[in-house]
Amino acid sequence: MKLKKSLLSRRDFFTGLIYGGLASLTAFLGYPVVRFLYYEKKLPLPQAVTAPLAEIEKIPVNSAVYFQYGYLPGILVKTQTGEIKAFSAKCTHLDCNVQYQPETQQFHCACHDGYFDITGKNIAGPPPSPLLAFTVRQEGDVMVIANPESGEEAKTA
Amino acid sequence: MEAKKIDVKKALDERLSLGALITLARKKMVPMHKHTVWYYMGALLIILFMIQMITGPVLLFYYKPAAETAYQSVAEIMVRVPYGWLIRSVHHWASNLMIMIAFVHFFSTFLVKAYRRPREFTWLTGMVMFLLVLFLGYTGYTLPYDERAFFALNVGTDMPGAIPVVGEYILEFLRGGPNVGLHTLNRFFALHVGVLPLALLVVLAVHVVLVQLHGMSIPVSVEKKAQAEKKKIPAKPMFPHFVWHDAINGLLLIGVLFTLAICMPSELGPVIDYLKPAPEGVKPDWFFLWVYQILKWVPTYVLGIEGEVVGITGLALAAGAIFCAPFIDWKSQRNERSPVFTIFGVVSLLVFLVCTAIGFFF
């Protein structure tokens, strides 16, 4: 059957063929490059990290130390009552590291003036959510700092 | 109500005058004769250079340029990173094809005497680029820092040491010390990814502008024949006809490039051992085989002078003569046939081909 009117002209057809060819060539060449660039080693957060109790005992009351939790920086605080708390030190606003302020007993992020209270709750400034809190418990002569989101905390250490 | 249509083409043209460029390309005529095929080489080289300018920086995302880490990072690119082997192989083969086509471009323009007035500077910029491309090939060869790279670094940096007076300084400059050591790789890395490509880009821009300014060179023989027959040399417009030819060539080239890269991925030799002897039958990359073979043939002493010095000086003089061809080939400059330079070109080509083949097979 012959169509009365063609949907596209011969010229349009061949132009489409050329541009389509170019597009598929670009996709063919671009795909490996994109895959290459987005390669990353999978670095899952450890389920828990441990610290010798002796070290923890050396920390003065109402002060904090930093530690490494997988790829995350962690901050461990000994409160005025002697309680140990541990958080991810990454501010939930734009990923700067927070610092502990003994005078107010708050965490302060200097990048954009964000504040978190001693429980990690965001209380002032731009941070949209609380700091990621780790669970802390004593096991023999080590302190186990675990990520509550990884679930299997009891097994490790 | 009909939606208002935005004419992107028109809008861009209003701001960038792309139409003027197209008009210019339509006006530019490319002469068609039996030597026209040599006109294709330039575009192929530019396509390959563009491929290198993409694959090179992409490889840098994982390559760690230090003596302690380079080998491991290349190994990681080859086996871990998705398509790393492909991107490195494409970079490797594109560089080989680039050098190959640069040799074709060089010998063909030399033999048709394209360096005749007013194209002296086009020739000189071309020669500078040829050296840059060879040096890029050599420096790139050393970056995986495997065993081959180590011996290539030793031999390659030792050679300029034979140059009288300044040789010793060049050697130390290239090595960053008296021996190939921790600083050498970083120097070659800086040259390969910074200095040389940037220089090539700048000289290439001048070269291309000059080619557009003067148009394509027509060989003396073709001009004489047309004059004798009182005919005009036929020509095709640059756009779209010649660009179309270039596009087809480019597609074929990409096909060849990927076939080579997939069927023969680039290798990574054994890890460097500074105390190990050079492996039996160690040779330079193919584009320096002719130099290697000639230097092997030169006797230890020629007329009381060290053979290495004689060989390198001789090669440098021949290269110098080719470099200065537009200024010493007076016959061609008067648009006459110049058999001496034709013979010189053919002999150079044969020496290159024969020595490369002997170096490769024996």
Interface residues (C-beta under 8 A of the other chain):
Chain A: L25 L29 P32 V33 R35 F36 L37 Y39
Chain B: I54 V58 F61 Y62 R80 V81 P82 Y83 G84 L86 I87 L251 I254
